[in-house]
Amino acid sequence: MRGVPKSLRDLARVFCLVVVFWALAIYLELSEKLALWLLGYERLQLDEMPLTLLVLSISLAWFAFRRFAEAASLLKTNRHLTQRLITAQEDERRTLARELHDEVGQACTALRIEAAYIAKAAMTNPNAVLEAAGRMDQSVLRMQSLARDLLKRLRPPILDSLGLVESLEELCRNWHRQFGILCLTDFDALQANPPDPVCTSLYRVTQEALTNIARHAQASQVRVALRVDHRYLTLTVTDDGQGLAQTTPVEGLGLIGMRERIASLQGEIHFEDAHPGLRIRAQIPLASLKP
């Protein structure tokens, strides 16, 4: 029985139980006894209960089958998402490794060459030493710039120093300068900065939404709003572009990642037609903001 799937073993147990009950019912004539007993309660219509319970059993079986199909579909989707996330993670690691190899490796080699040159020319050619020191300084500056870019990709540093509202405003300003698309902001004042997972998720959702707008929406204006009431913290990103169908595929990894980030906080995210354009609305219940 070790090689038999667990589901088949369970099905065999159910079948055996039904057969045993059937044999016991034949031996004890349970149906006849039940019918005679129910006749005494004809005025209460209890004699109709067996068929009613049969319909209930069939309905529950149908309900269980539908939930099983939904669970199987969800499991398939999660497996697909996990595989795509793993692939995206490996692609990001490959990109980081290539940049570290190309930029940092090249800079380190240049620094060693310049250091060796300085060591040889220190006594005989002071001007050459100064030029070599200048080239070393430029190499160090390139390495610092690369390090800052890599750190931004791994973790937005402004979240730790500025908080959520100021970080979103800075993100929108930088995005406007980079792409030239008007980005309006309207943020409610927060009494306290939300927990780090909430800040990171809302920042990444906004970042992904703005990236999709710049790539696909052909929008001229974007509005980013953050609202808080007695139940929800709500982030909306609205553009006046072409809408969802033309902006990005529904099954794109970016949209899936946005859904998963918000779902991990017991929240909901909706993609709505803004007439024209697209509105992304993410709602996080305030109860999830409590530590």
C-alpha positions, 0 to 999 in steps of 0.5 A: 500500500506504500506505493498507492496515493493517499487519496486512493487509500482514503477512497478505498476506506470510504468504499469499504465503509459504505459496503459494510453499512450496506451489509449491516442495513440488509441484515438489520433491515434498517430501512424498514425499521426506519420507515415504520418509526417515521410513520408515527411522526407523519404529522411532523413530516419526518418521513420526508427526512431520508430523501431530504438528507439524501439531497443534502448529502449530494449538495454537500458532495457537489460543494466539496467538489467545487471547493476542491477544484478551487483549491487545486486551481489555487495550488497550481497558480501558487506553484506557477507564481513560485516558479516565476518568482524564483526565476525572477530572483535568479535573474536579479542575482545574475544581473547583480553578479554581472554588474559586480564582476564588470564594474567592481572587478574592472575598478579594482583592477584599475586601482591596482594598476594605478597603485603600482604606477604610483609606487614606481613614479613616486620619487621620479615623476610627482605630476604623474602621481597626481594624475594617477591619484585623480584616476583612482578617485574617479574609480572609487566614485564609480564604485560608490555610485554602483554600490548606491544603485545596488542598495536601492534595488535591494532595499529603498533606503529612504523608507528607513530615513524618511518614512512612508509618506515622504518616501512616496513623495520622493519616489514620485518626484524622481519618477517625474524627473526621469520620465517627464510625466506629471505626477500629482500626490495627495497623501493623508497625514499618518499619526505614526509610520506603519510597520515595515512590511506595510511600508515596503509593500506600498512603496513597491506597489507604487513603484511597480505601478509607475514603472508599468505606466511609464512603459505601457500606458502612454499617460500624460498625468498620474495621481498617487493618493494615500487615504486613511479612515477608521477601517482601511489604509488605501493607496490609489494610483490613477493614470489617464492612459490606455487602461488595463487591457493595453497597459500590461498583461493581467498575468504579468509577474508585476501584477501578480507580485502586487497582488501577493504583497497586498494579500500577505497583509490581509488586504485587497487590490483592485484594477479598475477602469478610470475612464480614461486610464487605469486605477489601482486601488490597494486597501489594507485593514488597519487591524493588520497595522497593529504589531 
